[in-house]
Amino acid sequence: MSLAHVILGLLQQQERTGYDLKTKCFDDCISHLWQADQAQIYRTLDKLESQGWITCTVEIQHDRPNRKVYRITEAGEVELTHWLQTHHPLPVLREPLLAQLYFAAQLPNEAIVYLLEQELEARQEKLAQCEAIEALSLSNLTASREQKLHRLVLDLVKQREQTYLDWLEKAIRATHTLRDRNNP
């Protein structure tokens, strides 16, 4: 998935400023799916504009800095539709924890357990964030098609986090039973 296509999708929903994309979209709505910092967003907006996939209008404000409002173009709609209909290869996931664990035999069990417990805590927080998002969306009994698709995505993210939590608990139990390298 590319940041450009995520931004096109967000701009298809409604026109937005770069600031709105960061705060109202990436921070508040889709942080469980995709994260981007302000610099990445603005670089991508410049690229999308140069490709003709979005346009920018400057709104003059007298009491604040001027606002650049971005909207998707017809060419951007075509690109987004093409991307939405294209199956992409499975992503190569880079999991730092798994790489650490792969090489952790030199560490004492307590150090490995501590590392796993830190990940467990971070994953519990992410699951709690997803559940908070779900609680907000479930309160709407007349959900739109778009909201129902958002729920499907959220369901998978929650299941993935729960699976990871279950594995971490198993890994912590298994690590407690390992013989330490220095204590065979």
C-alpha positions in Angstrom: 0.0 0.0 0.0 1.3 3.4 -0.7 0.8 6.6 1.2 -0.2 8.3 -2.1 -3.1 6.0 -2.5 -4.2 6.4 1.1 -4.2 10.2 0.7 -6.1 9.9 -2.6 -8.7 7.8 -0.7 -9.0 10.4 2.1 -9.3 13.2 -0.4 -12.0 11.3 -2.3 -14.0 11.3 0.9 -13.7 15.1 1.1 -11.3 18.0 0.3 -8.8 18.6 3.1 -5.7 20.5 4.1 -2.4 18.8 4.8 -3.0 19.6 8.5 -6.4 18.0 8.4 -5.0 14.9 6.8 -2.5 14.6 9.6 -4.7 15.4 12.6 -8.2 14.3 11.6 -7.3 11.4 9.4 -3.9 9.8 10.2 -3.9 10.6 13.9 -7.6 10.2 14.7 -9.1 7.8 12.1 -6.6 5.5 10.5 -3.7 5.3 12.9 -4.5 1.6 13.5 -3.9 1.0 9.7 -1.4 3.5 8.5 0.8 6.1 10.1 2.5 9.1 8.4 4.2 12.1 9.8 3.6 15.7 8.6 6.6 15.8 6.3 5.7 12.6 4.5 2.2 13.9 4.0 3.3 17.2 2.5 5.9 15.5 0.3 3.3 13.2 -1.0 0.8 16.0 -1.6 3.4 17.8 -3.7 4.0 14.6 -5.7 0.3 14.0 -6.2 -0.2 17.5 -7.4 2.7 17.3 -9.8 1.2 14.1 -11.2 -2.2 15.8 -11.7 -4.0 13.5 -9.3 -4.9 16.3 -6.9 -5.3 20.1 -7.1 -4.7 22.7 -4.5 -6.6 25.9 -3.8 -5.2 28.6 -1.5 -7.8 30.0 0.8 -6.8 33.5 2.1 -7.3 34.0 5.8 -6.8 37.3 7.5 -6.2 36.3 11.0 -4.2 33.1 10.3 -1.8 31.8 7.7 -3.4 30.9 4.4 -4.8 27.4 4.0 -4.0 25.0 1.1 -7.0 22.9 0.4 -6.5 19.7 -1.6 -9.0 17.9 -3.7 -8.8 14.8 -5.9 -9.0 15.3 -9.7 -10.6 13.1 -12.2 -7.2 11.6 -13.0 -6.7 10.9 -9.3 -10.1 9.2 -9.2 -9.1 7.0 -12.1 -5.8 6.1 -10.3 -7.5 5.4 -7.0 -10.1 3.2 -8.7 -7.3 1.3 -10.5 -5.4 0.8 -7.2 -8.6 -0.3 -5.4 -9.2 -3.0 -8.0 -5.7 -4.3 -8.1 -4.5 -7.2 -5.9 -1.1 -6.5 -4.4 1.5 -9.0 -3.4 1.7 -9.9 0.3 3.7 -7.3 2.2 7.1 -8.3 3.7 6.6 -7.6 7.3 9.6 -6.4 9.3 9.0 -7.2 12.9 11.9 -5.9 15.0 10.7 -8.0 18.0 10.9 -11.2 16.0 14.4 -10.4 14.7 15.4 -9.7 18.3 14.0 -12.9 19.6 15.6 -14.9 16.8 19.1 -13.7 18.0 18.3 -13.5 21.7 19.8 -16.8 22.9 22.7 -14.9 24.3 20.4 -13.0 26.7 19.3 -14.2 30.1 15.6 -15.3 30.3 14.7 -12.2 32.4 15.9 -9.9 29.6 13.9 -11.8 27.0 10.8 -11.9 29.2 11.2 -8.1 29.8 11.4 -7.5 26.0 8.3 -9.7 25.4 6.4 -7.9 28.2 7.1 -4.5 26.7 5.7 -5.7 23.4 2.7 -7.2 25.2 2.0 -3.9 26.8 2.3 -2.0 23.5 0.0 -4.5 21.8 -2.6 -4.2 24.6 -2.6 -0.5 24.1 -3.2 -0.8 20.4 -6.0 -3.3 20.9 -7.6 -0.9 23.4 -7.4 1.9 20.8 -9.1 -0.3 18.3 -11.8 -1.2 20.8 -12.3 2.5 21.5 -12.7 3.2 17.8 -15.1 0.3 17.6 -17.2 1.5 20.5 -17.7 4.8 18.7 -18.7 3.2 15.4 -21.0 0.6 16.9 -23.1 3.3 18.5 -24.4 4.2 15.0 -27.0 1.6 14.3 -27.7 3.0 10.8 -24.1 2.6 9.6 -23.3 3.5 6.0 -21.7 1.2 3.5 -18.4 3.0 4.1 -18.7 2.6 7.9 -19.5 -1.1 7.5 -16.3 -1.5 5.5 -14.4 0.4 8.1 -15.7 -2.1 10.7 -14.5 -5.0 8.6 -11.0 -3.6 8.5 -11.1 -2.9 12.2 -12.2 -6.4 12.9 -9.1 -7.8 11.2 -6.8 -5.4 13.0 -8.3 -6.4 16.3 -8.1 -10.1 15.5 -4.4 -9.7 14.5 -3.6 -7.8 17.7 -5.4 -10.5 19.8 -3.5 -13.2 18.0 -0.2 -11.4 18.7 -1.2 -11.0 22.4 -1.9 -14.7 22.7 1.4 -15.6 21.1 3.3 -13.2 23.4 1.8 -14.8 26.4 2.8 -18.2 25.1 6.3 -16.9 24.3 6.7 -15.5 27.8 5.6 -18.8 29.4 8.0 -20.7 27.1 10.9 -18.4 27.9 10.5 -18.9 31.6 11.1 -22.7 31.1 14.2 -22.2 29.0 17.6 -22.9 30.4 19.7 -19.8 30.6 22.8 -19.7 28.4 25.1 -19.2 31.4 23.1 -21.6 33.5 22.8 -24.9 31.6 
